[in-house]
């Protein structure tokens, strides 16, 4: 009786915490344009896939399914999963920057109750439409879209924006039944530079000759 009445509120809050998981909503990094409005660096929405190795009902089957849908080497993926399970790890990043077809297939797969161990996260994929054009000025960024040189580094704080937070409530079968956005992501600022894309191309080509 004491547990049911006296500790009801505490136990209810404890159960709620156990089935509530905080996840990050990644903000879109700002775009850099030339003075005519042509994009020089842009972040394209993409997806990444991760799993919880400790939740897998059958690691070999999981590796076979994911390898088929994501065009990966089954043996190598199986070895990674085995290594993470040995370490009792609860997270393994399987693949980043999925193609639209891969993302569509994984999202469809994830809807099945037997595939709740698959997690798919939206993120940005930074790209330079013109390759290395003005690279020394624009700079470089790492695989997590953090600026490491040039304007990408100098303007990193303004470009990266602010990530948001969502709380996902799950039932005992780890099936999400409610998502509560605690903080919406704030996209990074866009910048218009004084350089001209076409003139920059001609200048760099002349310097190479």
C-alpha positions in Angstrom: 0.0 0.0 0.0 2.8 2.4 0.9 4.5 1.9 -2.5 1.2 2.4 -4.3 0.1 5.5 -2.4 3.0 7.0 -0.5 5.6 6.7 -3.3 3.2 6.9 -6.3 4.4 10.3 -7.5 8.1 9.5 -7.1 7.7 6.1 -8.9 5.7 7.7 -11.7 8.4 10.4 -12.3 11.1 7.7 -12.2 9.3 5.6 -14.8 8.7 8.6 -17.0 12.5 9.5 -16.9 13.3 5.9 -17.8 11.2 6.0 -21.0 12.1 9.6 -22.0 15.1 10.1 -24.2 16.7 13.4 -25.2 17.9 13.8 -28.8 19.5 16.6 -30.7 17.8 18.4 -33.6 20.7 19.7 -35.7 20.6 23.2 -36.9 21.3 23.9 -40.6 24.6 25.7 -41.1 24.4 29.0 -43.0 25.1 29.4 -46.7 27.9 31.6 -48.1 27.0 33.4 -51.3 29.0 35.5 -53.8 27.9 39.1 -54.4 25.4 38.0 -57.1 23.7 35.5 -54.9 25.3 32.3 -56.2 25.9 29.7 -53.5 29.6 29.0 -52.8 29.1 26.8 -49.7 25.9 25.1 -48.7 24.6 22.5 -46.3 22.2 20.0 -47.8 19.8 18.1 -45.5 20.9 14.5 -45.1 20.5 11.5 -42.7 22.7 9.3 -40.7 21.9 5.8 -39.3 23.0 4.5 -35.9 22.0 1.5 -33.8 22.1 0.3 -30.2 24.2 -2.9 -30.4 23.0 -4.1 -27.1 19.3 -4.1 -28.2 19.9 -6.2 -31.3 17.8 -9.4 -31.2 20.1 -11.0 -33.8 23.4 -9.2 -34.6 24.1 -11.2 -37.8 20.6 -10.6 -39.2 20.9 -6.9 -38.3 24.2 -6.7 -40.2 22.8 -8.5 -43.2 19.7 -6.2 -43.4 21.6 -2.9 -42.9 24.4 -3.9 -45.4 21.8 -4.6 -48.0 19.8 -1.4 -47.6 22.9 0.8 -47.2 25.2 -0.8 -49.8 27.8 -1.8 -47.2 30.2 -4.7 -46.7 28.3 -7.2 -44.5 31.3 -8.9 -43.0 32.9 -5.6 -42.0 29.7 -4.3 -40.5 29.1 -7.6 -38.6 32.6 -7.3 -37.1 31.9 -3.7 -36.0 28.7 -4.7 -34.3 30.4 -7.6 -32.6 33.1 -5.4 -31.3 30.7 -2.8 -29.9 28.6 -5.6 -28.2 31.7 -6.9 -26.6 32.3 -3.4 -25.2 28.7 -3.3 -24.1 28.3 -0.1 -26.1 24.9 1.4 -26.6 25.7 3.3 -29.7 27.2 2.6 -33.1 27.2 5.0 -36.0 26.6 2.8 -39.1 26.6 5.3 -41.9 26.4 9.1 -42.5 25.1 11.1 -45.4 22.6 8.6 -46.8 21.4 8.9 -50.4 17.7 9.9 -50.7 16.8 6.3 -51.7 18.7 4.8 -48.7 17.0 7.3 -46.3 13.6 6.4 -47.7 14.2 2.6 -47.3 15.6 2.9 -43.8 12.7 5.2 -42.7 10.3 2.6 -44.1 12.1 -0.2 -42.3 12.2 1.7 -39.0 8.4 1.9 -38.9 8.3 -1.9 -38.2 8.1 -2.7 -34.5 10.9 -5.4 -34.9 13.3 -2.7 -36.1 13.2 -0.2 -33.2 16.9 -0.7 -32.7 17.5 1.4 -35.8 17.9 5.2 -35.2 17.9 7.7 -38.1 19.0 11.3 -37.5 18.7 14.3 -39.8 21.8 16.4 -40.2 23.5 18.6 -42.7 26.0 17.7 -45.4 28.3 20.6 -46.2 29.2 20.9 -49.9 31.0 23.3 -52.2 29.1 23.4 -55.5 32.1 24.6 -57.4 34.7 22.3 -55.8 37.8 24.1 -54.7 36.8 27.5 -56.0 38.0 30.2 -53.5 38.9 27.4 -51.1 41.7 29.4 -49.5 39.2 32.2 -48.7 36.2 30.1 -47.8 38.2 27.6 -45.7 37.5 24.1 -44.7 35.3 22.2 -42.2 35.4 18.9 -40.5 33.0 15.9 -40.9 30.7 17.5 -38.2 30.5 20.8 -40.1 32.7 22.7 -37.7 34.9 25.4 -39.3 38.6 24.6 -39.2 40.1 27.3 -41.5 39.3 30.4 -43.5 35.9 32.0 -43.3 34.4 28.7 -42.1 36.4 29.1 -38.9 36.3 32.9 -38.6 32.5 32.9 -39.0 31.9 29.6 -37.3 29.8 30.9 -34.4 27.4 32.8 -36.8 27.3 30.0 -39.4 26.6 27.1 -37.2 23.4 28.3 -35.5 22.0 26.6 -32.4 21.0 23.0 -32.2 17.6 22.2 -30.7 16.4 19.5 -28.3 13.5 17.0 -28.6 12.3 14.6 -25.9 11.1 11.3 -27.2 8.8 9.2 -25.0 8.8 5.5 -25.6 6.7 2.6 -24.3 8.2 -0.6 -22.9 8.7 -1.9 -26.4 10.9 1.1 -27.2 8.4 2.4 -29.7 8.2 6.2 -29.7 4.6 7.4 -29.1 5.2 11.1 -28.4 7.9 13.7 -29.3 8.1 17.0 -27.4 10.3 19.7 -28.9 11.9 21.4 -25.9 14.0 23.8 -28.0 13.6 24.4 -31.7 16.9 24.6 -33.7 18.0 28.0 -34.9 19.5 27.9 -38.4 22.9 29.6 -38.9 23.2 33.0 -40.5 23.8 33.3 -44.3 26.6 35.5 -45.6 27.0 37.4 -48.9 30.6 37.9 -49.8 32.1 40.6 -52.0 33.8 38.2 -54.5 32.2 37.3 -57.8 32.0 33.6 -58.6 32.8 34.0 -62.4 35.6 36.5 -61.8 37.1 34.3 -59.1 37.1 31.3 -61.4 38.9 33.3 -64.2 41.4 34.7 -61.8 42.3 31.2 -60.3 42.5 29.7 -63.9 44.9 32.5 -65.0 47.1 32.0 -62.0 47.4 28.3 -62.8 48.5 29.0 -66.4 
